[in-house]
Amino acid sequence: MAQILCIIGWSNSGKTTLIEALLKALREEGKRVVVIKHHHHSQALPEGKDTTRFLLAGAKRAILLGPGGYQVFSEEGDERLLEEVIRSQEGVDLILVEGFKNSKYPKIEVYNGSPEGPLYRQVKGVLAVVSDLVEDPQIVCFKTGEVEGLLRFIKERFLGPQQELELWVDGVKLKLNRFVKDLYHRLIGVLVQSLKGGERGKEALIKWKRE
């Protein structure tokens, strides 16, 4: 399954411009990327059209398909539709989602000084901020023009070799979400590579026992 990354930010913060720049760079490297944009306003059902009649008659959703694309009409919530759309994307390397700041997926924020303040202080899962105004040692920061640096960050996190980490407690394998797994993976990596003999380590087995 493709990796998923949300690009979030307040209105007119520059999300679309950043996504365009990333798309051009990733395409040059042969990466296959899908973009999903969150539309905040409910789309009115076209009066008298067949798709509307199907929904009113009881269809779970109605899909209008034609040359060049398709449109889905549904009464389901945005989050559930997002999951279904993501699952339907095959043969791609990365899915960029514009919006969905409250989703479970990792996020990069674009901030240009909106009076509401940076979102990374308000929502979970923000990995980095793209802004000329934010300098915070608690989070990875990129300037607006640092597309190459941001691209390296994204490639290392989402398009590089997949990180492996398992945690077993008393013979039971614990389920770790992506954020916790990434945190533990980086922490253990730093600890192992700081030890003599572990500088180039590729795999580590740690046994911990409480007295």
CORNOR-V862859 format. One record per helix or strand. SS is the DSSP state (helix for helix, strand for strand). FROM is the first residue (numbers start at 1). TO is the last residue. Records with the same first field share a line. If there is no record, write none. Layout:
BEGIN
SS = FROM-TO ; FROM-TO
END
This chain:
BEGIN
strand = 3-8 ; 33-37 ; 61-66 ; 69-74 ; 94-98 ; 107-110 ; 126-130 ; 140-142 ; 168-169 ; 172-173
helix = 15-28 ; 50-56 ; 78-87 ; 119-121 ; 147-159 ; 178-193
END
